[in-house]
Amino acid sequence: MNKVKKLIATVVLSAITMSAYAGSEIETLINMLHENGMVTDAQYGRLVDELKQNKIQTVKKEAKVQQQLVEATKPSDVEVEVKGGVTVKTRDGKFSTKVSGRVQADAATYSGDPEIGDGTEIRRARINLQGTIYNDWGYKLQYDFASTGANGKGIADAFLSYNGFDNMQIIAGNFKDPFSLEYEASSNHVMFTERSLVNAFSAGRHIGTMVSTKQKHWSLAGGVFGDSLTATNGTNHAQDEGWGLGARATFAPINEKNKMVHLGLGLNYRDTGGFDIAQFKTQAETHISGVNIVDTGTITNVTDFTKVGLELASVMGPFSAQAEYITTSVSRNNASDLEFNGWYVQAGYFFTGESRHYKKGAFGGVKPKSNVGEGGIGAWELGLRYSTLDLIDADIDGGEADSVTLGLNWYATPTLRFSANYIDVLDVQGGTYDDQEPRIFQVRSQWAF
């Protein structure tokens, strides 16, 4: 009988040791054996202890497996998004980094006078790095690898921003002065390959600080600026660089999907500092030639100049139109003051039904209804522009020009665009190219991501 008891105890102990769960069935069996005298008190105590240890080990193993499962299935703390560039950001939104860029390759052929050689160029080749630091801080660095980029080869934008206030941003660094609807739009999104003749009065980029607020129906921006990155005081290091003030206000009484009316006013003041010079010039709505059909040359004894710009734009479904008038007043010592001006009007129409995108005071990119490569034909847009610029006043004969541009844009996808422009300079009066009328046909392929 003792051998039978010992055998039963051994079997039960083995079952406890081998059990994956040491469940209530084994505990019930042990109690029955003890109550029936099949195991001694000592054996019962040992069996109960073994059962408890087995339960503890099983719980630990299950907890470890569960933890491993949680670790294996836990989402990453970082998200990657490929949309309008590549963005890496933390899930809590505190940090983000977006890499984007653009490449624009141009070719042009010229006819008429003056004689200009045909050519090609990489108009822009830019890489952008921008993002968020601790929720409220932002940054942007844009570098142009093309020698023809903004301010020459090198840095375009380089600034820090603070976005902690509701609907308000503070920027410090190098960026565009707030001025002109045409110039505020990215070069990716302007209707034609080059901006109008009036771009001779663009405010450009300068080092400074600006405060802006952008609402659905209105925007307001104002800042104080030093000089551009390319400014130099030459051999006389005691010369002061120039400085300026800039402000722009916009109002969109109608701002709905595919329907918009825009009004804008821009003011830009520049003090020439110790340079005492200014110059206004532009090519014939092209860039490859390097020939400025109107050019004031270097105007000396300039103390300061002020630009005032008026803006008007509208979108009605596939049709869009915009116009600007800019006047520039130049103050001089020991010479009469000067007044230059220019304006343009343009219109565009999408045959494929898209609309120009407008948001918070500026035009953005075009998103085709159907992309090439996904069974679609992309977006097709026809554009027409007339522009005029007058750089003649008092003793300055920079010339006056009128130009008509016809453009065709094909947006194959949101990132791929192909453009063809025909530019006819109707007349140049005065200046170096008096009575000459160049004609240009140019094309562009653009990849912007």
Secondary structure as UniProt FT lines:
FT   HELIX           2..18
FT   HELIX           24..35
FT   TURN            36..37
FT   HELIX           41..73
FT   STRAND          78..82
FT   STRAND          86..90
FT   TURN            91..92
FT   STRAND          96..111
FT   STRAND          119..133
FT   TURN            134..136
FT   STRAND          137..144
FT   TURN            147..148
FT   TURN            150..151
FT   STRAND          154..162
FT   TURN            166..167
FT   STRAND          169..176
FT   HELIX           181..184
FT   TURN            187..189
FT   HELIX           197..201
FT   STRAND          205..214
FT   STRAND          218..225
FT   TURN            229..230
FT   TURN            234..235
FT   TURN            237..238
FT   STRAND          243..256
FT   TURN            257..258
FT   STRAND          259..271
FT   TURN            273..274
FT   STRAND          277..278
FT   STRAND          281..283
FT   STRAND          292..295
FT   STRAND          299..300
FT   STRAND          302..316
FT   TURN            317..318
FT   STRAND          319..332
FT   STRAND          338..350
FT   TURN            351..352
FT   STRAND          358..359
FT   TURN            360..361
FT   STRAND          362..363
FT   TURN            372..375
FT   STRAND          379..393
FT   TURN            394..395
FT   STRAND          396..411
FT   STRAND          416..429
FT   TURN            432..435
FT   STRAND          439..448
//
